Amino acid sequence: MGKRAVISVVALAAVCIGVYTQMTIFVVPPMAATTDGMILVFPRLSKTEFLDSPDGICQREAGMVNGLCRRVTLGVVAGKARIVARLPYSETLYRMSAPAS
């Protein structure tokens, strides 16, 4: 492997680590009469993880998931997050981000 290839691999690894430690992929599930679901990408907040959802935060912080906790969590995220991208909803990512039921 040449010197250029090594530098490229190291640079790519640094970018991946930076994204993993500094960004959140937040999966908002479809909810009755409010949204079809979406994915928000934003700089990480104090209570968010790399792949997260309102249900994941509710489970970690309150020990349970319910409609009120979901709405409060979404309100806090909407108020604090600087959204970088909005993407279509993914059921697969939601399942990975939500607590096992």
N, C-alpha and C positions, 0 to 999 in steps of 0.2 A: 504494500500500500504506500503510495507516494505521500510526500509532505502535504500537498494540497488536499488530498483525500482525508488525511488525519485531521487537519484544521477544519475541514467541512464537517466531519463527524462530531468533533468537539463543539463547534459552534451550534450545530443542530441540537445536540444534547443540552447545551446551556439554554437555548430557547425553550426547549420542551420542559426543562426543570423550572424555568421562570414562569411559564404559563401555568404549570401544575401548582406552583406555590402561590401565585399571585392572582389567579382568575377563578371565577366560579361559573360553572355551567348549571343554570337553575331551571329545572323542569317543572313547569306549571301545568298540572293535569286539567283536563276538561272539567268544568264545574257547571252545575245547573244554571242556565240562563245568563252566565257571565262571560264565559270564554270557551273557545274551542280547544284550548290548550296551546302552549307555546314553550319555547326554550329561550331564556334570556342569558346573555353572556355579559358579565360585569366584573370589575375588580373585586376581589374577595373582601367580604365584610367580616367582622370579628366572630360571628357565629356560623358562618357558612363554610362548607367544604368545597373541594374541587367539583364534584358532581353532587348536586343537592336538589331538594324539593321542599315545598312547604310541609309535606308529610314527614320528611326526614328530620327537619328542624323541630317540628312539634313532638315527635317521638323522643328526640334527644333532650329537649328542654322541658317538656311537660309530662313526658312519660306516656302520652296518648295522642291519638289523632282524632280531631273532630272539626266540624265546619267552622266554629268560632276561631279556633287556633289557626286554621288555614287562612281565614280572612285577615286576622291580625298579622300573621307572618307576611302575607302578601303586601299588606299596607306598610309594614316596616321596611321591607325590601324595596318597594316602590318609592318610598320616601328617602331612602339612604343611598341606593345603588345608582351609579352612573352607568347606564346600560350602553354597552358597546355594540351588541348585535341582538336581533330578534330573529329566531329561526322557527320553522314549523315543529309542531309537537312530535315527539317520538315515544311511543309506548315502551320500547326497549330501554331507552335511557331512563324513563320514569321508573320502570321496575328496578333498575339498577340503583336508583337514588332513594327510593322509598323503603321504609322498614318492611320486613317480611310480615305478612299477616297470618 
